Amino acid sequence: MTNFQVAHRDKQEPTATLLVRVIVCLALFVGGLALIGIGSDGADAENLGSALTFVGGIVLISLAFGLPMMGATER
């Protein structure tokens, strides 16, 4: 037998807040994928703007995964 217990949550956030967070993170993720696609376009591969666009896409995807982790604590 294990001694596993789920951390108890004292206060649940309102549903509207959670929905807005999910939509924002999804928009960041999709926007990041779009920027990566635009930045990796073969026509302007030598352009500095393409590299910055590609890196910007990576940053947006990182934010999409990182923002929900803010305020998380280790159990």
C-alpha positions as a Markdown table, in Angstrom:
| # | Residue | x | y | z |
|---|---|---|---|---|
| 1 | Met | 0.0 | 0.0 | 0.0 |
| 2 | Thr | 1.1 | 3.5 | -0.7 |
| 3 | Asn | 0.7 | 6.6 | 1.4 |
| 4 | Phe | -0.2 | 8.8 | -1.5 |
| 5 | Gln | -2.5 | 11.8 | -0.8 |
| 6 | Val | -3.7 | 14.6 | -3.1 |
| 7 | Ala | -2.9 | 18.1 | -1.8 |
| 8 | His | -6.0 | 19.7 | -0.4 |
| 9 | Arg | -7.1 | 22.9 | -2.0 |
| 10 | Asp | -8.5 | 25.5 | 0.4 |
| 11 | Lys | -9.9 | 27.9 | -2.1 |
| 12 | Gln | -11.1 | 27.1 | -5.6 |
| 13 | Glu | -10.7 | 29.8 | -8.2 |
| 14 | Pro | -13.8 | 31.0 | -10.1 |
| 15 | Thr | -14.7 | 29.1 | -13.2 |
| 16 | Ala | -14.4 | 32.3 | -15.4 |
| 17 | Thr | -10.9 | 32.9 | -14.2 |
| 18 | Leu | -9.8 | 29.4 | -15.1 |
| 19 | Leu | -11.5 | 29.6 | -18.5 |
| 20 | Val | -9.7 | 32.9 | -19.3 |
| 21 | Arg | -6.4 | 31.3 | -18.3 |
| 22 | Val | -6.9 | 28.3 | -20.5 |
| 23 | Ile | -7.9 | 30.5 | -23.5 |
| 24 | Val | -4.9 | 32.8 | -23.0 |
| 25 | Cys | -2.4 | 29.9 | -22.7 |
| 26 | Leu | -4.0 | 28.2 | -25.8 |
| 27 | Ala | -3.7 | 31.5 | -27.7 |
| 28 | Leu | 0.0 | 31.8 | -26.7 |
| 29 | Phe | 0.7 | 28.3 | -27.7 |
| 30 | Val | -1.0 | 28.6 | -31.1 |
| 31 | Gly | 0.6 | 32.0 | -31.7 |
| 32 | Gly | 4.0 | 30.5 | -30.9 |
| 33 | Leu | 3.5 | 27.7 | -33.4 |
| 34 | Ala | 2.5 | 30.3 | -36.0 |
| 35 | Leu | 5.6 | 32.4 | -35.3 |
| 36 | Ile | 7.8 | 29.3 | -35.5 |
| 37 | Gly | 6.2 | 28.4 | -38.8 |
| 38 | Ile | 6.7 | 32.0 | -40.2 |
| 39 | Gly | 10.2 | 32.2 | -38.9 |
| 40 | Ser | 11.3 | 28.9 | -40.5 |
| 41 | Asp | 10.0 | 29.8 | -43.9 |
| 42 | Gly | 12.6 | 28.9 | -46.4 |
| 43 | Ala | 12.3 | 32.1 | -48.5 |
| 44 | Asp | 13.7 | 34.5 | -45.9 |
| 45 | Ala | 16.0 | 32.1 | -44.0 |
| 46 | Glu | 18.9 | 34.4 | -44.2 |
| 47 | Asn | 17.0 | 37.4 | -42.7 |
| 48 | Leu | 17.6 | 38.3 | -39.1 |
| 49 | Gly | 13.9 | 39.0 | -38.7 |
| 50 | Ser | 13.1 | 35.3 | -39.4 |
| 51 | Ala | 15.5 | 34.2 | -36.7 |
| 52 | Leu | 13.9 | 36.7 | -34.2 |
| 53 | Thr | 10.4 | 35.5 | -35.2 |
| 54 | Phe | 11.4 | 31.9 | -34.7 |
| 55 | Val | 12.9 | 32.7 | -31.2 |
| 56 | Gly | 9.8 | 34.7 | -30.4 |
| 57 | Gly | 7.7 | 31.6 | -31.2 |
| 58 | Ile | 9.8 | 29.6 | -28.8 |
| 59 | Val | 9.3 | 32.2 | -26.1 |
| 60 | Leu | 5.5 | 32.3 | -26.6 |
| 61 | Ile | 5.3 | 28.5 | -26.3 |
| 62 | Ser | 7.5 | 28.6 | -23.2 |
| 63 | Leu | 5.2 | 31.2 | -21.7 |
| 64 | Ala | 2.1 | 29.1 | -22.6 |
| 65 | Phe | 3.6 | 26.2 | -20.5 |
| 66 | Gly | 5.2 | 28.4 | -17.8 |
| 67 | Leu | 2.4 | 30.8 | -16.9 |
| 68 | Pro | 0.1 | 28.1 | -15.4 |
| 69 | Met | 2.9 | 27.0 | -13.2 |
| 70 | Met | 3.2 | 30.4 | -11.5 |
| 71 | Gly | 2.3 | 30.1 | -7.8 |
| 72 | Ala | 2.7 | 26.3 | -7.8 |
| 73 | Thr | 4.4 | 24.9 | -4.8 |
| 74 | Glu | 6.2 | 21.6 | -4.3 |
| 75 | Arg | 4.3 | 19.2 | -2.1 |
